[in-house]
Amino acid sequence: ERQRRGCEEQPGGGGGGESVSSWEERSRGGAPAGTGDGFTMAIRKKSTKSPPVLSHEFVLQNHADIVSCVAMVFLLGLMFEITAKASIIFVTLQYNVTLPATEEQATESAFLYYYGIKDLATVFFYMLVAIIIHAIIQEYVLDKINRRMHFSKTKHSKFNESGQLSAFYLFSCVWGTFILISENYISDPTILWRAYPHNLMTFQMKFFYISQLAYWFHAFPELYFQKTKKEDIPRQLVYIGLYLFHIAGAYLLNLNHLGLVLLVLHYFVEFLFHISRLFYFSDEKYQKGIFSYLCNSANLTCDIFLRFSLWAVLFVLGRLLTLILSVLTVGFGLARAENQKLDFSTGNFNVLAVRIAVLASICITQAFMMWKFINFQLRRWREHSTFQAPTVKKKPTVTKGRSSRKGTENGVNGTVTSNGADSPRNRKEKSS
């Protein structure tokens, strides 16, 4: 009754009381007007709107699904007779030639390929496939590792770049090595320049070059899909352009044998670099997950990878082997060939101007890579020296701290206690 009177005297709820109307609403089981239910309000706040269709965020979030739908259009076109002729240009390799069986190969005929303008359509389709594979690796492998490792934004982007490129380099090295072994490139190095022009390719050889061009072309839209920083875009555009320039040059000039050997050699060295950087990032994060298992199972190999020593040695050797093979093939092998006339119909580009241009582009690229490598090593040495410099200066300060502790063991804030050696009681004992 006393609370009821207090509510009647203070209808506004002052002093911690409630109004009559609110008290009656609660007695009926309802909430006061204007307050609402806390649980329902929390649910309403959590609800987020999806980005508008074909907006910037929508394309970034669903680019893999969009590209998959576009690729499915070409695959579904193979099912209908009207669109099959157009879809085949995108999906399968074009410009095939069937050579009859000879005395050496009397069992079966050979199916070879040459390049043409329709290869652009095939490169476009497999560029879409590369975007889909890129998204699968990013979502199901790299993103899970990133959530566990808790990288910063800068290391997050570098980790993703190294993860994608290491997977691509490993796959390309294995595939290219298989082609080299199957076509006896290792046992007979003269295949690099013998019987030039190499305008006819096997299925594996042409599909390898189509896949390489498709992958590096897919790197351009990935700069947008992965939200690459503006300061990183020029660097990535440079090495993407260099890859496309050299791969397309070897493909169009019918130097596919030399290009395959140099790509396998270069990809192997780059694979070591990116796998070393992955180990380096994992070591900074206390070696969690799969990287700790690899490091604990092989401490010596992990230490070599973390210091980039193995990559540094093989990088220099790779540049030397690239120059040696290029000069040996273009400067000596093709220079001594009998047919040295420019002929676009047969694909013969064995003339002096083309040879000089090929050697100049290879030498300039190798010099550029060595210059970047030297700058990278100098920067690492500077960071290592600056990291060790403070540790040398801290040694005398540690000894001072120990001596100061010994001096203050008998005193607090500069005052001498009764337990010290210079206390009055000790002085009396000494005098006596």
N, C-alpha and C positions, 0 to 999 in steps of 0.2 A: 504493500500500500504506500509505503514511504517512497519507493522508487517510482511508483505511478504518479505520485504528486510531483516529484522532481521533474519527471518528463513533461507534465502539464505546465509547470512553471517555466521550463526552458524548451520551447518547441523547436528551436533551431539546433538542438543537439549540443549546446555549449556545455563546457565542463565535463565532457566525456559521456553525457547522457544521450538518449535516443528520443526521437519524436514519436508521437502516438501512432502516426500513420506508418512509420517504419516498423515500430514494434508490432503493430497489428499485421503487417505484411509478412513479417518473419514468423509470427504465430500461425499464419495460414500456410507457411511453407514456401513463400516466395522471397525473392531477394529485393532489397530496397531499390527504388527507382533511381536510375542513373549510375548504379555501381556495376551491374552486370555480373556474370559468372566468370571467375578467374580462369577456370579450365577451358571454357569455350573461347575466351579472349586469347589465351595462349595459342590455341590451335589456329585461330584466324591470323595471328601475327606470323606464324611459320609458313603460311601458304605463300608461295612465290609464283609469279607469272612467268611463263615460258617466253623466250624472246620472239618477236614477230618473225613470220616466215620470210626467208630470203634476206634477213637483216645481217649485219656484221657478225653478231654473236651467234646467230643461228647457223651461219655457214661454218664458223670456226668449230662449233660443238658437233655438228653433224656432217662434216666434210667427207668423212669416210663412207657414210651411208649414201650420200649424194653421188659420190664417185662410183660406188658399187652399183647403184641403179643405172648409171650411164654405161658401165661395162656390161651389165646384164642386157641392155638393149642390143648390143652387138652380138652377144651370144644367142639371144632369142631370134635374131635375124637369120641365124643359120637354119632354123627349123622351117622356114617358109621359102618356097622356091623363088618368089619375087625378090626378096631381100637377101637371098643367100649369096648371090654374086657380089653384092656390095659388102656384106659382112665378112666374107672370106678374105678380102683385101686387108682388113684390120686384124683378123685373128691369126691367120696362117702366113707363112713366109712365101714371098712371091719370087718370080723369075727363076724357076727351076729348069734344069736341063738334064735329060736322061742320056747318059753315055752308054753305048752298047758294050757288051762284055768283050774283053780282049783275051789273048792267049794267057796272060798272067792272071787275069781274073775271069776265068771261064764259067764260074758258078753263077754269078749274079752281075747285073748291070749297076752302074754307079749313078747316084742322083746328086747332082751338084747345083749350086746356086750362084747367081751374080746379083749385083745391086742395081737399083733403079729408083725412079721417083715414087713408086708405090710403097717403098720402104718407109716413107714418112707416116703413112697411115698405120703401119704395123708398130712403128715406134710410139705413136700416139696411144694406141690401145694398151701396150705394155707399160707405158707411163702411168696409165690409170691403175694397172695392176700393182705397180711399184708404190703408188700412193696408198692403196689398200693394205699392202704388206707393211708399209711404214707405220700406219695407224695401228695395226695389230700388234706389232712389236712394242710400240709406245704404250699402248693401253694395258696389255697383259703381261709385260715383262718390266719395262723401264719405270712406269708409274708406280708399280708395286714396290720396286726397290727404292724409289725416291721417297715414298711415304715412310718407309722403315728407316732410311738413313737421315732424313731431315736436313737436306742440303739447303744452302742459301740460294738466292736467285741466280747468281752468277755461276756457281758450281752446278746448279740444277740444269742450266742450259748446256754447259760443257759436258756434263755426264750424259745427257740425252744425245748430244752430237757424237760423242765417242761410242756410245752403245749402238747407235744406228750404223755408223760407219764400220765399226769392228765386225758386226754381223755381215755387212755387205762385202767387206774385204775378205773375210774368211770364206764365204760362199764363192766369191769370184776366184780366189786362189785355188780352191779345190777343183772347181769346174775347169779353169784354165790349165791346171796341171794334168787333169784327165785328158784334155785335148792334145796337149804336148806329148804325152806318153802314147796315146792312140795313133797319132800321126808320125811317130818316130822323129820328133824334133830334137830330142836329147841325144839320140845315137848318131844323128847325121845333121850337124849344124849348117851344112851348106844348103839345106832346104830354105834357109832364110833369104837367099838371093838366087838360088838356082831356078831355072825355068820361069823367070819373071817375064811378063806380068802374071800375078796370081789372081786373075780375075774370076776364077771359078773356085767356090768354097764349098766345103761340106756343110751339112745341116747344122752340126754342132758349132762350127766356126761362125757361120752367119748369125745363128741365134744368139751366140755369145756377144757379138758386136751390137745386135739389135737391143739386147738386154742392157748392155752398158750405156748405150745412148739413151735408152728409155729411163734408166735410173738417174742419170745426171740431168736430164731434162725435167724429171719430177722434182728435183731439188729447188727449182725456181718457185713453183707454187707452195712448196713446203716452207719457204721463208715467210709467207703470209699465214699459213695454217698454224705454224708453231710460234707465232708472235715474236719473231726474231728482233732483237734490239737494233736500233739504227746504226750504232757504232760497230756492230758485228756484220752487218749486211755487206759492206764493201769487201771485207776479207773473204767472206764466203762466195761472193760473186767472182772474185779473182780465181780461186781454185776450181770453182765449177766451170768457169770459162776455159781454163787451161785444160781440164779433163776433156771437155767437149771438143776443143780445138785439135788436140792430139789424137783422140779416138776417131773423130770424123776424118781427120787427115789420113790416118793409116787405112781407114776403110775405103775412102774415095780414091786414094792413090795406089790401091792394090798392094799395100805393104802390110797386109793383115798378118803375115807370119811374124815379121819383126815386131809389129804392134802387140801381138799376143804375148810374146816372150817378155817384152818390156813391161807390159801391164801386170803380169804375174809377179815379176820381180819387184815392181813398185808397190803392188798391193800387199805383198808379204811384209815389207818393211813398215808400211803404214798401219797394218794390222797390229804389229808389235807396239807401235807408238800409242795407239788408242787403247789397247788392252793394258798397257802400262799406266796410262792416265786413269783408267778405271780402278786399278789396284791402288793408285796414289790417292784417289778420293776415298776409297774404302778404308785405307790406313788412317786417314785423318778422322774418320768417324769410328775409331776404335775397332775397326775390322769386324763389322757385323755380317751376319747372314752367310751367303754362299762365298763371299770373298774371304771371310775369316777361315772357312773350311779349306779353301785353296791355299791360303797363306800358311796355315798351320800344318797342312800336309806337305808343303814344299817351301821351307823357310828360305832356302838359298835362292830358288827361282823367284820367289816373291820379292826378296831384297833386291835382286837384279832388276826386276821390272819396276820397282818403286823408284829406283835411282836412274832409270832410263839409260843404263849403261849399255845393255845389249842392243837397244834400239839405236843408240848413238853410233856404235861401231858398225852395225849393219847398214845404217843410213849412208855413211861414207862409202862403204863397199858397194852399195846399190848404185850410187851415183857413178862410181868408177866403172862398174860393169855395164851400166847403161851407155856411157860414152864409148866404151870399147866395142860393144856389140853394134852400136850405130855406125861408128867409123868403119868397122870391119865389113858391115853389110852394104852400106851406101857408098862409102868412100873407096872400097876396094872391090867388093863383089859385083855391085851394079856397074861400077866404072869400067870393069873389064868385060862386060857382057857384049855380045856381038850386035844385038839390036838396040841402038841408042837413038831412036827416032820417036818424036812425039806423035802418037796415034790414039785419038779418042775412041775410035771404033773398037779397037782391041784392048784399050785400057793401058797402053804403054806410056808411062811418064818418065822413062829413063833418059832424061836429058840433063845437061850440066846445070842449068838454072834450077831445075827442080831438086836435084841432089844437094846443091848448095843451100837452097831454102830449107830443106828437111834437116840437114845437119846444123844449120844456124838456129832453127827453132828449138832443136833438142839441146844444143849447147847453152843457149840463152836460158832455157827453162831450168837446166841443171845448175847453172850458175846462180840463178835466182833462188832456187831451193837451198843451195849451200849458204847463200848470204842470210837467208832466214834462219837456217840451222845455227850458224855462228852467232847470230844475235840472240837466239834462244839459249844457247849454252852460256854466253856471257851474262845474260840476265839471271840464269840459275846460279852461276858462280857468285854474282853480286849478292843475291838473296842469301846464299849460304854463308858468305863472309859476314854480312850484316847480322845474321842470326847467331853466329858464333862470337861476334865482337862483345856483346853485353855480358856473356858468360865469363869472359876473361876478366872484365872489370869487377865483377861481383866477388872474386876470390879474396882480395884484401878486405873488403867490407865484412865478409863472413868472419875472418879472424879478429877484426876489431870488435865485432859483436860478442865473440866468445870472451875476449879479454875484458870487455865492459861488464859482461855478466859476472866474471870472477871478481871484478872490483866492486860490484854492487851486491854481492851475496850477503855482505855483513851490514848493509844499510838499506833504507827505504827513502826514496826521494832526497837523497843527499845527506840524510841524518844517520848517524852511527847508532846501532842498537847495542844492547847490553851483552849480546853474544859475540860481538866482534873482538878482534885481537887487541884493539886500542881502547877498550872499555876501562873505566876507573877501577873495577875489581881486579882486572888483569894487571893493571899498573901497580896496585898495592902488592899483589903476589910477587911481581918481579922485584920491587924494592925490598921486600922482606927476604 
